[in-house]
Amino acid sequence: MGRVEGRGDGEGRRFEEEPAWFHSRVRDGYLVQAKADPERWLVVDGILPQEQVEEIIWRRVEPLVK
């Protein structure tokens, strides 16, 4: 993962080191985009079992690769 720039102190932090509020704002921004353009975005509940997540993603991707 890359560093998050733009702090003004010359130092970046790793993305995963950012505080929870930062990740919440990033998530909210993506959800706004997904709601505005659902044909382009796919929101998947990461709490679902891995097999179910794979199935949801594959159903969306398979027509694009055929």
PDBQT receptor file of N, H, CA, C and O in Angstrom, charges set to zero:
ATOM      1  N   MET A   1       0.840  -1.170   0.000  1.00  0.00    +0.000 N 
ATOM      2  CA  MET A   1       0.000   0.000   0.000  1.00  0.00    +0.000 C 
ATOM      3  C   MET A   1       0.879   1.224   0.000  1.00  0.00    +0.000 C 
ATOM      4  O   MET A   1       1.977   1.203   0.556  1.00  0.00    +0.000 OA
ATOM      5  N   GLY A   2       0.418   2.277  -0.608  1.00  0.00    +0.000 N 
ATOM      6  H   GLY A   2      -0.474   2.294  -1.060  1.00  0.00    +0.000 HD
ATOM      7  CA  GLY A   2       1.216   3.488  -0.697  1.00  0.00    +0.000 C 
ATOM      8  C   GLY A   2       1.062   4.389   0.510  1.00  0.00    +0.000 C 
ATOM      9  O   GLY A   2       0.350   4.091   1.469  1.00  0.00    +0.000 OA
ATOM     10  N   ARG A   3       1.753   5.489   0.416  1.00  0.00    +0.000 N 
ATOM     11  H   ARG A   3       2.331   5.732  -0.363  1.00  0.00    +0.000 HD
ATOM     12  CA  ARG A   3       1.714   6.477   1.494  1.00  0.00    +0.000 C 
ATOM     13  C   ARG A   3       0.649   7.523   1.182  1.00  0.00    +0.000 C 
ATOM     14  O   ARG A   3       0.359   7.801   0.018  1.00  0.00    +0.000 OA
ATOM     15  N   VAL A   4       0.079   8.091   2.219  1.00  0.00    +0.000 N 
ATOM     16  H   VAL A   4       0.315   7.865   3.165  1.00  0.00    +0.000 HD
ATOM     17  CA  VAL A   4      -0.900   9.149   2.071  1.00  0.00    +0.000 C 
ATOM     18  C   VAL A   4      -0.149  10.466   2.150  1.00  0.00    +0.000 C 
ATOM     19  O   VAL A   4       0.494  10.766   3.155  1.00  0.00    +0.000 OA
ATOM     20  N   GLU A   5      -0.235  11.248   1.087  1.00  0.00    +0.000 N 
ATOM     21  H   GLU A   5      -0.757  11.005   0.270  1.00  0.00    +0.000 HD
ATOM     22  CA  GLU A   5       0.518  12.495   1.003  1.00  0.00    +0.000 C 
ATOM     23  C   GLU A   5      -0.386  13.676   1.341  1.00  0.00    +0.000 C 
ATOM     24  O   GLU A   5      -1.574  13.516   1.619  1.00  0.00    +0.000 OA
ATOM     25  N   GLY A   6       0.203  14.847   1.311  1.00  0.00    +0.000 N 
ATOM     26  H   GLY A   6       1.169  14.977   1.085  1.00  0.00    +0.000 HD
ATOM     27  CA  GLY A   6      -0.574  16.061   1.469  1.00  0.00    +0.000 C 
ATOM     28  C   GLY A   6      -0.796  16.483   2.905  1.00  0.00    +0.000 C 
ATOM     29  O   GLY A   6      -1.749  17.212   3.182  1.00  0.00    +0.000 OA
ATOM     30  N   ARG A   7       0.038  16.060   3.817  1.00  0.00    +0.000 N 
ATOM     31  H   ARG A   7       0.812  15.468   3.592  1.00  0.00    +0.000 HD
ATOM     32  CA  ARG A   7      -0.113  16.421   5.214  1.00  0.00    +0.000 C 
ATOM     33  C   ARG A   7       0.492  17.784   5.510  1.00  0.00    +0.000 C 
ATOM     34  O   ARG A   7       0.126  18.417   6.500  1.00  0.00    +0.000 OA
ATOM     35  N   GLY A   8       1.407  18.246   4.673  1.00  0.00    +0.000 N 
ATOM     36  H   GLY A   8       1.705  17.732   3.868  1.00  0.00    +0.000 HD
ATOM     37  CA  GLY A   8       2.045  19.517   4.916  1.00  0.00    +0.000 C 
ATOM     38  C   GLY A   8       3.275  19.412   5.800  1.00  0.00    +0.000 C 
ATOM     39  O   GLY A   8       4.023  20.381   5.921  1.00  0.00    +0.000 OA
ATOM     40  N   ASP A   9       3.503  18.270   6.417  1.00  0.00    +0.000 N 
ATOM     41  H   ASP A   9       2.895  17.482   6.319  1.00  0.00    +0.000 HD
ATOM     42  CA  ASP A   9       4.668  18.109   7.285  1.00  0.00    +0.000 C 
ATOM     43  C   ASP A   9       5.790  17.350   6.590  1.00  0.00    +0.000 C 
ATOM     44  O   ASP A   9       6.816  17.051   7.201  1.00  0.00    +0.000 OA
ATOM     45  N   GLY A  10       5.590  17.035   5.294  1.00  0.00    +0.000 N 
ATOM     46  H   GLY A  10       4.757  17.278   4.798  1.00  0.00    +0.000 HD
ATOM     47  CA  GLY A  10       6.619  16.345   4.541  1.00  0.00    +0.000 C 
ATOM     48  C   GLY A  10       6.643  14.838   4.773  1.00  0.00    +0.000 C 
ATOM     49  O   GLY A  10       7.386  14.116   4.108  1.00  0.00    +0.000 OA
ATOM     50  N   GLU A  11       5.856  14.377   5.686  1.00  0.00    +0.000 N 
ATOM     51  H   GLU A  11       5.252  14.963   6.226  1.00  0.00    +0.000 HD
ATOM     52  CA  GLU A  11       5.833  12.946   5.993  1.00  0.00    +0.000 C 
ATOM     53  C   GLU A  11       4.477  12.362   5.607  1.00  0.00    +0.000 C 
ATOM     54  O   GLU A  11       3.432  12.948   5.887  1.00  0.00    +0.000 OA
ATOM     55  N   GLY A  12       4.512  11.214   4.969  1.00  0.00    +0.000 N 
ATOM     56  H   GLY A  12       5.362  10.738   4.742  1.00  0.00    +0.000 HD
ATOM     57  CA  GLY A  12       3.287  10.496   4.664  1.00  0.00    +0.000 C 
ATOM     58  C   GLY A  12       3.176   9.286   5.566  1.00  0.00    +0.000 C 
ATOM     59  O   GLY A  12       4.179   8.770   6.058  1.00  0.00    +0.000 OA
ATOM     60  N   ARG A  13       1.968   8.845   5.777  1.00  0.00    +0.000 N 
ATOM     61  H   ARG A  13       1.153   9.264   5.378  1.00  0.00    +0.000 HD
ATOM     62  CA  ARG A  13       1.747   7.624   6.554  1.00  0.00    +0.000 C 
ATOM     63  C   ARG A  13       1.207   6.564   5.621  1.00  0.00    +0.000 C 
ATOM     64  O   ARG A  13       0.597   6.865   4.595  1.00  0.00    +0.000 OA
ATOM     65  N   ARG A  14       1.435   5.349   5.986  1.00  0.00    +0.000 N 
ATOM     66  H   ARG A  14       1.930   5.105   6.820  1.00  0.00    +0.000 HD
ATOM     67  CA  ARG A  14       0.832   4.263   5.230  1.00  0.00    +0.000 C 
ATOM     68  C   ARG A  14      -0.678   4.357   5.357  1.00  0.00    +0.000 C 
ATOM     69  O   ARG A  14      -1.203   4.736   6.404  1.00  0.00    +0.000 OA
ATOM     70  N   PHE A  15      -1.366   4.010   4.288  1.00  0.00    +0.000 N 
ATOM     71  H   PHE A  15      -0.940   3.702   3.437  1.00  0.00    +0.000 HD
ATOM     72  CA  PHE A  15      -2.827   4.096   4.239  1.00  0.00    +0.000 C 
ATOM     73  C   PHE A  15      -3.465   3.371   5.421  1.00  0.00    +0.000 C 
ATOM     74  O   PHE A  15      -4.404   3.877   6.036  1.00  0.00    +0.000 OA
ATOM     75  N   GLU A  16      -2.945   2.180   5.731  1.00  0.00    +0.000 N 
ATOM     76  H   GLU A  16      -2.183   1.770   5.231  1.00  0.00    +0.000 HD
ATOM     77  CA  GLU A  16      -3.570   1.408   6.808  1.00  0.00    +0.000 C 
ATOM     78  C   GLU A  16      -3.277   1.969   8.198  1.00  0.00    +0.000 C 
ATOM     79  O   GLU A  16      -3.867   1.518   9.179  1.00  0.00    +0.000 OA
ATOM     80  N   GLU A  17      -2.386   2.936   8.294  1.00  0.00    +0.000 N 
ATOM     81  H   GLU A  17      -1.907   3.303   7.497  1.00  0.00    +0.000 HD
ATOM     82  CA  GLU A  17      -2.081   3.570   9.576  1.00  0.00    +0.000 C 
ATOM     83  C   GLU A  17      -2.980   4.776   9.847  1.00  0.00    +0.000 C 
ATOM     84  O   GLU A  17      -2.934   5.353  10.933  1.00  0.00    +0.000 OA
ATOM     85  N   GLU A  18      -3.783   5.151   8.880  1.00  0.00    +0.000 N 
ATOM     86  H   GLU A  18      -3.821   4.682   7.997  1.00  0.00    +0.000 HD
ATOM     87  CA  GLU A  18      -4.674   6.290   9.051  1.00  0.00    +0.000 C 
ATOM     88  C   GLU A  18      -5.751   5.960  10.087  1.00  0.00    +0.000 C 
ATOM     89  O   GLU A  18      -6.119   4.797  10.256  1.00  0.00    +0.000 OA
ATOM     90  N   PRO A  19      -6.254   6.981  10.778  1.00  0.00    +0.000 N 
ATOM     91  CA  PRO A  19      -7.281   6.751  11.806  1.00  0.00    +0.000 C 
ATOM     92  C   PRO A  19      -8.616   6.314  11.196  1.00  0.00    +0.000 C 
ATOM     93  O   PRO A  19      -8.847   6.471   9.997  1.00  0.00    +0.000 OA
ATOM     94  N   ALA A  20      -9.469   5.774  12.029  1.00  0.00    +0.000 N 
ATOM     95  H   ALA A  20      -9.281   5.646  13.002  1.00  0.00    +0.000 HD
ATOM     96  CA  ALA A  20     -10.763   5.239  11.584  1.00  0.00    +0.000 C 
ATOM     97  C   ALA A  20     -11.602   6.294  10.876  1.00  0.00    +0.000 C 
ATOM     98  O   ALA A  20     -12.280   5.981   9.898  1.00  0.00    +0.000 OA
ATOM     99  N   TRP A  21     -11.570   7.558  11.358  1.00  0.00    +0.000 N 
ATOM    100  H   TRP A  21     -11.019   7.812  12.152  1.00  0.00    +0.000 HD
ATOM    101  CA  TRP A  21     -12.393   8.594  10.723  1.00  0.00    +0.000 C 
ATOM    102  C   TRP A  21     -11.981   8.782   9.266  1.00  0.00    +0.000 C 
ATOM    103  O   TRP A  21     -12.831   9.050   8.417  1.00  0.00    +0.000 OA
ATOM    104  N   PHE A  22     -10.693   8.647   8.965  1.00  0.00    +0.000 N 
ATOM    105  H   PHE A  22     -10.003   8.430   9.655  1.00  0.00    +0.000 HD
ATOM    106  CA  PHE A  22     -10.199   8.795   7.601  1.00  0.00    +0.000 C 
ATOM    107  C   PHE A  22     -10.798   7.701   6.707  1.00  0.00    +0.000 C 
ATOM    108  O   PHE A  22     -11.308   7.982   5.623  1.00  0.00    +0.000 OA
ATOM    109  N   HIS A  23     -10.729   6.458   7.176  1.00  0.00    +0.000 N 
ATOM    110  H   HIS A  23     -10.315   6.229   8.057  1.00  0.00    +0.000 HD
ATOM    111  CA  HIS A  23     -11.259   5.332   6.393  1.00  0.00    +0.000 C 
ATOM    112  C   HIS A  23     -12.769   5.455   6.221  1.00  0.00    +0.000 C 
ATOM    113  O   HIS A  23     -13.308   5.093   5.175  1.00  0.00    +0.000 OA
ATOM    114  N   SER A  24     -13.445   5.960   7.234  1.00  0.00    +0.000 N 
ATOM    115  H   SER A  24     -13.007   6.254   8.084  1.00  0.00    +0.000 HD
ATOM    116  CA  SER A  24     -14.886   6.157   7.151  1.00  0.00    +0.000 C 
ATOM    117  C   SER A  24     -15.233   7.187   6.079  1.00  0.00    +0.000 C 
ATOM    118  O   SER A  24     -16.187   6.999   5.324  1.00  0.00    +0.000 OA
ATOM    119  N   ARG A  25     -14.465   8.274   6.009  1.00  0.00    +0.000 N 
ATOM    120  H   ARG A  25     -13.690   8.426   6.623  1.00  0.00    +0.000 HD
ATOM    121  CA  ARG A  25     -14.711   9.300   4.988  1.00  0.00    +0.000 C 
ATOM    122  C   ARG A  25     -14.429   8.776   3.585  1.00  0.00    +0.000 C 
ATOM    123  O   ARG A  25     -15.161   9.085   2.644  1.00  0.00    +0.000 OA
ATOM    124  N   VAL A  26     -13.372   7.986   3.446  1.00  0.00    +0.000 N 
ATOM    125  H   VAL A  26     -12.778   7.735   4.210  1.00  0.00    +0.000 HD
ATOM    126  CA  VAL A  26     -13.059   7.394   2.137  1.00  0.00    +0.000 C 
ATOM    127  C   VAL A  26     -14.195   6.465   1.715  1.00  0.00    +0.000 C 
ATOM    128  O   VAL A  26     -14.662   6.523   0.577  1.00  0.00    +0.000 OA
ATOM    129  N   ARG A  27     -14.637   5.610   2.635  1.00  0.00    +0.000 N 
ATOM    130  H   ARG A  27     -14.258   5.563   3.559  1.00  0.00    +0.000 HD
ATOM    131  CA  ARG A  27     -15.733   4.677   2.349  1.00  0.00    +0.000 C 
ATOM    132  C   ARG A  27     -16.992   5.442   1.943  1.00  0.00    +0.000 C 
ATOM    133  O   ARG A  27     -17.639   5.107   0.950  1.00  0.00    +0.000 OA
ATOM    134  N   ASP A  28     -17.331   6.468   2.718  1.00  0.00    +0.000 N 
ATOM    135  H   ASP A  28     -16.806   6.739   3.524  1.00  0.00    +0.000 HD
ATOM    136  CA  ASP A  28     -18.519   7.259   2.411  1.00  0.00    +0.000 C 
ATOM    137  C   ASP A  28     -18.434   7.871   1.013  1.00  0.00    +0.000 C 
ATOM    138  O   ASP A  28     -19.430   7.926   0.292  1.00  0.00    +0.000 OA
ATOM    139  N   GLY A  29     -17.251   8.327   0.640  1.00  0.00    +0.000 N 
ATOM    140  H   GLY A  29     -16.442   8.283   1.226  1.00  0.00    +0.000 HD
ATOM    141  CA  GLY A  29     -17.074   8.893  -0.697  1.00  0.00    +0.000 C 
ATOM    142  C   GLY A  29     -17.319   7.870  -1.796  1.00  0.00    +0.000 C 
ATOM    143  O   GLY A  29     -17.949   8.174  -2.808  1.00  0.00    +0.000 OA
ATOM    144  N   TYR A  30     -16.818   6.663  -1.591  1.00  0.00    +0.000 N 
ATOM    145  H   TYR A  30     -16.305   6.417  -0.769  1.00  0.00    +0.000 HD
ATOM    146  CA  TYR A  30     -17.059   5.604  -2.578  1.00  0.00    +0.000 C 
ATOM    147  C   TYR A  30     -18.531   5.215  -2.621  1.00  0.00    +0.000 C 
ATOM    148  O   TYR A  30     -19.063   4.955  -3.701  1.00  0.00    +0.000 OA
ATOM    149  N   LEU A  31     -19.199   5.169  -1.475  1.00  0.00    +0.000 N 
ATOM    150  H   LEU A  31     -18.767   5.380  -0.598  1.00  0.00    +0.000 HD
ATOM    151  CA  LEU A  31     -20.620   4.805  -1.458  1.00  0.00    +0.000 C 
ATOM    152  C   LEU A  31     -21.473   5.850  -2.171  1.00  0.00    +0.000 C 
ATOM    153  O   LEU A  31     -22.462   5.503  -2.816  1.00  0.00    +0.000 OA
ATOM    154  N   VAL A  32     -21.104   7.117  -2.065  1.00  0.00    +0.000 N 
ATOM    155  H   VAL A  32     -20.300   7.399  -1.541  1.00  0.00    +0.000 HD
ATOM    156  CA  VAL A  32     -21.816   8.180  -2.791  1.00  0.00    +0.000 C 
ATOM    157  C   VAL A  32     -21.679   7.933  -4.292  1.00  0.00    +0.000 C 
ATOM    158  O   VAL A  32     -22.659   8.033  -5.031  1.00  0.00    +0.000 OA
ATOM    159  N   GLN A  33     -20.477   7.614  -4.741  1.00  0.00    +0.000 N 
ATOM    160  H   GLN A  33     -19.681   7.533  -4.141  1.00  0.00    +0.000 HD
ATOM    161  CA  GLN A  33     -20.257   7.348  -6.165  1.00  0.00    +0.000 C 
ATOM    162  C   GLN A  33     -21.030   6.110  -6.615  1.00  0.00    +0.000 C 
ATOM    163  O   GLN A  33     -21.611   6.097  -7.701  1.00  0.00    +0.000 OA
ATOM    164  N   ALA A  34     -21.035   5.080  -5.787  1.00  0.00    +0.000 N 
ATOM    165  H   ALA A  34     -20.564   5.091  -4.905  1.00  0.00    +0.000 HD
ATOM    166  CA  ALA A  34     -21.738   3.843  -6.137  1.00  0.00    +0.000 C 
ATOM    167  C   ALA A  34     -23.245   4.077  -6.252  1.00  0.00    +0.000 C 
ATOM    168  O   ALA A  34     -23.899   3.530  -7.139  1.00  0.00    +0.000 OA
ATOM    169  N   LYS A  35     -23.781   4.884  -5.359  1.00  0.00    +0.000 N 
ATOM    170  H   LYS A  35     -23.249   5.329  -4.638  1.00  0.00    +0.000 HD
ATOM    171  CA  LYS A  35     -25.214   5.176  -5.412  1.00  0.00    +0.000 C 
ATOM    172  C   LYS A  35     -25.561   5.999  -6.647  1.00  0.00    +0.000 C 
ATOM    173  O   LYS A  35     -26.619   5.804  -7.246  1.00  0.00    +0.000 OA
ATOM    174  N   ALA A  36     -24.688   6.908  -7.026  1.00  0.00    +0.000 N 
ATOM    175  H   ALA A  36     -23.829   7.067  -6.540  1.00  0.00    +0.000 HD
ATOM    176  CA  ALA A  36     -24.928   7.768  -8.187  1.00  0.00    +0.000 C 
ATOM    177  C   ALA A  36     -24.800   7.022  -9.506  1.00  0.00    +0.000 C 
ATOM    178  O   ALA A  36     -25.423   7.411 -10.494  1.00  0.00    +0.000 OA
ATOM    179  N   ASP A  37     -24.004   5.956  -9.540  1.00  0.00    +0.000 N 
ATOM    180  H   ASP A  37     -23.499   5.640  -8.737  1.00  0.00    +0.000 HD
ATOM    181  CA  ASP A  37     -23.747   5.231 -10.788  1.00  0.00    +0.000 C 
ATOM    182  C   ASP A  37     -23.638   3.733 -10.523  1.00  0.00    +0.000 C 
ATOM    183  O   ASP A  37     -22.554   3.161 -10.645  1.00  0.00    +0.000 OA
ATOM    184  N   PRO A  38     -24.752   3.090 -10.160  1.00  0.00    +0.000 N 
ATOM    185  CA  PRO A  38     -24.710   1.670  -9.773  1.00  0.00    +0.000 C 
ATOM    186  C   PRO A  38     -24.315   0.707 -10.895  1.00  0.00    +0.000 C 
ATOM    187  O   PRO A  38     -23.911  -0.425 -10.629  1.00  0.00    +0.000 OA
ATOM    188  N   GLU A  39     -24.432   1.152 -12.141  1.00  0.00    +0.000 N 
ATOM    189  H   GLU A  39     -24.760   2.071 -12.357  1.00  0.00    +0.000 HD
ATOM    190  CA  GLU A  39     -24.002   0.287 -13.238  1.00  0.00    +0.000 C 
ATOM    191  C   GLU A  39     -22.482   0.194 -13.304  1.00  0.00    +0.000 C 
ATOM    192  O   GLU A  39     -21.937  -0.781 -13.821  1.00  0.00    +0.000 OA
ATOM    193  N   ARG A  40     -21.815   1.188 -12.790  1.00  0.00    +0.000 N 
ATOM    194  H   ARG A  40     -22.258   1.980 -12.370  1.00  0.00    +0.000 HD
ATOM    195  CA  ARG A  40     -20.353   1.231 -12.846  1.00  0.00    +0.000 C 
ATOM    196  C   ARG A  40     -19.711   0.665 -11.591  1.00  0.00    +0.000 C 
ATOM    197  O   ARG A  40     -18.598   0.142 -11.652  1.00  0.00    +0.000 OA
ATOM    198  N   TRP A  41     -20.388   0.760 -10.460  1.00  0.00    +0.000 N 
ATOM    199  H   TRP A  41     -21.291   1.185 -10.410  1.00  0.00    +0.000 HD
ATOM    200  CA  TRP A  41     -19.847   0.354  -9.165  1.00  0.00    +0.000 C 
ATOM    201  C   TRP A  41     -20.577  -0.873  -8.635  1.00  0.00    +0.000 C 
ATOM    202  O   TRP A  41     -21.771  -1.050  -8.877  1.00  0.00    +0.000 OA
ATOM    203  N   LEU A  42     -19.863  -1.701  -7.926  1.00  0.00    +0.000 N 
ATOM    204  H   LEU A  42     -18.893  -1.557  -7.730  1.00  0.00    +0.000 HD
ATOM    205  CA  LEU A  42     -20.442  -2.860  -7.254  1.00  0.00    +0.000 C 
ATOM    206  C   LEU A  42     -20.027  -2.798  -5.792  1.00  0.00    +0.000 C 
ATOM    207  O   LEU A  42     -18.839  -2.804  -5.471  1.00  0.00    +0.000 OA
ATOM    208  N   VAL A  43     -21.011  -2.740  -4.919  1.00  0.00    +0.000 N 
ATOM    209  H   VAL A  43     -21.976  -2.735  -5.180  1.00  0.00    +0.000 HD
ATOM    210  CA  VAL A  43     -20.747  -2.723  -3.482  1.00  0.00    +0.000 C 
ATOM    211  C   VAL A  43     -21.013  -4.125  -2.957  1.00  0.00    +0.000 C 
ATOM    212  O   VAL A  43     -22.106  -4.666  -3.126  1.00  0.00    +0.000 OA
ATOM    213  N   VAL A  44     -20.008  -4.706  -2.321  1.00  0.00    +0.000 N 
ATOM    214  H   VAL A  44     -19.121  -4.267  -2.184  1.00  0.00    +0.000 HD
ATOM    215  CA  VAL A  44     -20.109  -6.064  -1.805  1.00  0.00    +0.000 C 
ATOM    216  C   VAL A  44     -19.881  -6.034  -0.299  1.00  0.00    +0.000 C 
ATOM    217  O   VAL A  44     -18.928  -5.420   0.180  1.00  0.00    +0.000 OA
ATOM    218  N   ASP A  45     -20.752  -6.692   0.434  1.00  0.00    +0.000 N 
ATOM    219  H   ASP A  45     -21.526  -7.191   0.045  1.00  0.00    +0.000 HD
ATOM    220  CA  ASP A  45     -20.615  -6.779   1.891  1.00  0.00    +0.000 C 
ATOM    221  C   ASP A  45     -19.476  -7.734   2.222  1.00  0.00    +0.000 C 
ATOM    222  O   ASP A  45     -19.596  -8.943   2.029  1.00  0.00    +0.000 OA
ATOM    223  N   GLY A  46     -18.385  -7.193   2.715  1.00  0.00    +0.000 N 
ATOM    224  H   GLY A  46     -18.287  -6.210   2.872  1.00  0.00    +0.000 HD
ATOM    225  CA  GLY A  46     -17.205  -8.002   3.021  1.00  0.00    +0.000 C 
ATOM    226  C   GLY A  46     -17.367  -8.928   4.208  1.00  0.00    +0.000 C 
ATOM    227  O   GLY A  46     -16.480  -9.733   4.490  1.00  0.00    +0.000 OA
ATOM    228  N   ILE A  47     -18.481  -8.829   4.904  1.00  0.00    +0.000 N 
ATOM    229  H   ILE A  47     -19.203  -8.175   4.674  1.00  0.00    +0.000 HD
ATOM    230  CA  ILE A  47     -18.737  -9.723   6.039  1.00  0.00    +0.000 C 
ATOM    231  C   ILE A  47     -19.287 -11.064   5.564  1.00  0.00    +0.000 C 
ATOM    232  O   ILE A  47     -19.248 -12.051   6.299  1.00  0.00    +0.000 OA
ATOM    233  N   LEU A  48     -19.796 -11.098   4.342  1.00  0.00    +0.000 N 
ATOM    234  H   LEU A  48     -19.827 -10.296   3.745  1.00  0.00    +0.000 HD
ATOM    235  CA  LEU A  48     -20.331 -12.341   3.791  1.00  0.00    +0.000 C 
ATOM    236  C   LEU A  48     -19.224 -13.386   3.693  1.00  0.00    +0.000 C 
ATOM    237  O   LEU A  48     -18.044 -13.042   3.630  1.00  0.00    +0.000 OA
ATOM    238  N   PRO A  49     -19.610 -14.670   3.679  1.00  0.00    +0.000 N 
ATOM    239  CA  PRO A  49     -18.601 -15.725   3.486  1.00  0.00    +0.000 C 
ATOM    240  C   PRO A  49     -17.859 -15.538   2.161  1.00  0.00    +0.000 C 
ATOM    241  O   PRO A  49     -18.423 -15.039   1.186  1.00  0.00    +0.000 OA
ATOM    242  N   GLN A  50     -16.602 -15.940   2.141  1.00  0.00    +0.000 N 
ATOM    243  H   GLN A  50     -16.144 -16.345   2.933  1.00  0.00    +0.000 HD
ATOM    244  CA  GLN A  50     -15.756 -15.749   0.968  1.00  0.00    +0.000 C 
ATOM    245  C   GLN A  50     -16.403 -16.295  -0.296  1.00  0.00    +0.000 C 
ATOM    246  O   GLN A  50     -16.361 -15.645  -1.340  1.00  0.00    +0.000 OA
ATOM    247  N   GLU A  51     -16.992 -17.460  -0.219  1.00  0.00    +0.000 N 
ATOM    248  H   GLU A  51     -17.027 -17.989   0.629  1.00  0.00    +0.000 HD
ATOM    249  CA  GLU A  51     -17.601 -18.071  -1.404  1.00  0.00    +0.000 C 
ATOM    250  C   GLU A  51     -18.725 -17.205  -1.957  1.00  0.00    +0.000 C 
ATOM    251  O   GLU A  51     -18.891 -17.094  -3.172  1.00  0.00    +0.000 OA
ATOM    252  N   GLN A  52     -19.491 -16.596  -1.070  1.00  0.00    +0.000 N 
ATOM    253  H   GLN A  52     -19.356 -16.686  -0.084  1.00  0.00    +0.000 HD
ATOM    254  CA  GLN A  52     -20.589 -15.742  -1.506  1.00  0.00    +0.000 C 
ATOM    255  C   GLN A  52     -20.060 -14.450  -2.134  1.00  0.00    +0.000 C 
ATOM    256  O   GLN A  52     -20.600 -13.979  -3.135  1.00  0.00    +0.000 OA
ATOM    257  N   VAL A  53     -19.020 -13.889  -1.555  1.00  0.00    +0.000 N 
ATOM    258  H   VAL A  53     -18.581 -14.272  -0.742  1.00  0.00    +0.000 HD
ATOM    259  CA  VAL A  53     -18.393 -12.691  -2.127  1.00  0.00    +0.000 C 
ATOM    260  C   VAL A  53     -17.876 -13.007  -3.527  1.00  0.00    +0.000 C 
ATOM    261  O   VAL A  53     -18.092 -12.236  -4.462  1.00  0.00    +0.000 OA
ATOM    262  N   GLU A  54     -17.201 -14.132  -3.666  1.00  0.00    +0.000 N 
ATOM    263  H   GLU A  54     -17.026 -14.758  -2.906  1.00  0.00    +0.000 HD
ATOM    264  CA  GLU A  54     -16.682 -14.542  -4.979  1.00  0.00    +0.000 C 
ATOM    265  C   GLU A  54     -17.810 -14.673  -5.991  1.00  0.00    +0.000 C 
ATOM    266  O   GLU A  54     -17.676 -14.230  -7.132  1.00  0.00    +0.000 OA
ATOM    267  N   GLU A  55     -18.917 -15.278  -5.583  1.00  0.00    +0.000 N 
ATOM    268  H   GLU A  55     -19.025 -15.638  -4.656  1.00  0.00    +0.000 HD
ATOM    269  CA  GLU A  55     -20.052 -15.489  -6.485  1.00  0.00    +0.000 C 
ATOM    270  C   GLU A  55     -20.647 -14.151  -6.941  1.00  0.00    +0.000 C 
ATOM    271  O   GLU A  55     -20.943 -13.972  -8.123  1.00  0.00    +0.000 OA
ATOM    272  N   ILE A  56     -20.819 -13.223  -6.011  1.00  0.00    +0.000 N 
ATOM    273  H   ILE A  56     -20.578 -13.368  -5.051  1.00  0.00    +0.000 HD
ATOM    274  CA  ILE A  56     -21.375 -11.904  -6.339  1.00  0.00    +0.000 C 
ATOM    275  C   ILE A  56     -20.466 -11.192  -7.340  1.00  0.00    +0.000 C 
ATOM    276  O   ILE A  56     -20.938 -10.635  -8.332  1.00  0.00    +0.000 OA
ATOM    277  N   ILE A  57     -19.187 -11.213  -7.079  1.00  0.00    +0.000 N 
ATOM    278  H   ILE A  57     -18.803 -11.666  -6.274  1.00  0.00    +0.000 HD
ATOM    279  CA  ILE A  57     -18.227 -10.537  -7.972  1.00  0.00    +0.000 C 
ATOM    280  C   ILE A  57     -18.203 -11.216  -9.334  1.00  0.00    +0.000 C 
ATOM    281  O   ILE A  57     -18.228 -10.541 -10.362  1.00  0.00    +0.000 OA
ATOM    282  N   TRP A  58     -18.154 -12.530  -9.351  1.00  0.00    +0.000 N 
ATOM    283  H   TRP A  58     -18.134 -13.078  -8.515  1.00  0.00    +0.000 HD
ATOM    284  CA  TRP A  58     -18.077 -13.244 -10.629  1.00  0.00    +0.000 C 
ATOM    285  C   TRP A  58     -19.319 -13.003 -11.475  1.00  0.00    +0.000 C 
ATOM    286  O   TRP A  58     -19.215 -12.865 -12.694  1.00  0.00    +0.000 OA
ATOM    287  N   ARG A  59     -20.502 -12.949 -10.843  1.00  0.00    +0.000 N 
ATOM    288  H   ARG A  59     -20.585 -13.061  -9.853  1.00  0.00    +0.000 HD
ATOM    289  CA  ARG A  59     -21.735 -12.667 -11.603  1.00  0.00    +0.000 C 
ATOM    290  C   ARG A  59     -21.636 -11.323 -12.312  1.00  0.00    +0.000 C 
ATOM    291  O   ARG A  59     -22.174 -11.161 -13.407  1.00  0.00    +0.000 OA
ATOM    292  N   ARG A  60     -20.964 -10.370 -11.709  1.00  0.00    +0.000 N 
ATOM    293  H   ARG A  60     -20.527 -10.502 -10.819  1.00  0.00    +0.000 HD
ATOM    294  CA  ARG A  60     -20.828  -9.035 -12.305  1.00  0.00    +0.000 C 
ATOM    295  C   ARG A  60     -19.721  -9.012 -13.372  1.00  0.00    +0.000 C 
ATOM    296  O   ARG A  60     -19.851  -8.332 -14.390  1.00  0.00    +0.000 OA
ATOM    297  N   VAL A  61     -18.642  -9.752 -13.136  1.00  0.00    +0.000 N 
ATOM    298  H   VAL A  61     -18.536 -10.305 -12.309  1.00  0.00    +0.000 HD
ATOM    299  CA  VAL A  61     -17.489  -9.696 -14.032  1.00  0.00    +0.000 C 
ATOM    300  C   VAL A  61     -17.623 -10.635 -15.226  1.00  0.00    +0.000 C 
ATOM    301  O   VAL A  61     -17.191 -10.297 -16.328  1.00  0.00    +0.000 OA
ATOM    302  N   GLU A  62     -18.205 -11.786 -15.026  1.00  0.00    +0.000 N 
ATOM    303  H   GLU A  62     -18.556 -12.061 -14.131  1.00  0.00    +0.000 HD
ATOM    304  CA  GLU A  62     -18.261 -12.792 -16.091  1.00  0.00    +0.000 C 
ATOM    305  C   GLU A  62     -18.797 -12.262 -17.419  1.00  0.00    +0.000 C 
ATOM    306  O   GLU A  62     -18.187 -12.534 -18.453  1.00  0.00    +0.000 OA
ATOM    307  N   PRO A  63     -19.896 -11.526 -17.445  1.00  0.00    +0.000 N 
ATOM    308  CA  PRO A  63     -20.370 -11.018 -18.750  1.00  0.00    +0.000 C 
ATOM    309  C   PRO A  63     -19.378 -10.060 -19.408  1.00  0.00    +0.000 C 
ATOM    310  O   PRO A  63     -19.398  -9.893 -20.628  1.00  0.00    +0.000 OA
ATOM    311  N   LEU A  64     -18.534  -9.448 -18.635  1.00  0.00    +0.000 N 
ATOM    312  H   LEU A  64     -18.518  -9.584 -17.644  1.00  0.00    +0.000 HD
ATOM    313  CA  LEU A  64     -17.585  -8.488 -19.191  1.00  0.00    +0.000 C 
ATOM    314  C   LEU A  64     -16.384  -9.169 -19.839  1.00  0.00    +0.000 C 
ATOM    315  O   LEU A  64     -15.730  -8.590 -20.706  1.00  0.00    +0.000 OA
ATOM    316  N   VAL A  65     -16.098 -10.390 -19.421  1.00  0.00    +0.000 N 
ATOM    317  H   VAL A  65     -16.630 -10.860 -18.716  1.00  0.00    +0.000 HD
ATOM    318  CA  VAL A  65     -14.923 -11.082 -19.961  1.00  0.00    +0.000 C 
ATOM    319  C   VAL A  65     -15.286 -12.099 -21.030  1.00  0.00    +0.000 C 
ATOM    320  O   VAL A  65     -14.398 -12.729 -21.604  1.00  0.00    +0.000 OA
ATOM    321  N   LYS A  66     -16.551 -12.269 -21.303  1.00  0.00    +0.000 N 
ATOM    322  H   LYS A  66     -17.272 -11.757 -20.837  1.00  0.00    +0.000 HD
ATOM    323  CA  LYS A  66     -16.962 -13.219 -22.345  1.00  0.00    +0.000 C 
ATOM    324  C   LYS A  66     -16.905 -12.587 -23.707  1.00  0.00    +0.000 C 
ATOM    325  O   LYS A  66     -17.217 -13.239 -24.704  1.00  0.00    +0.000 OA
TER     326      LYS A  66
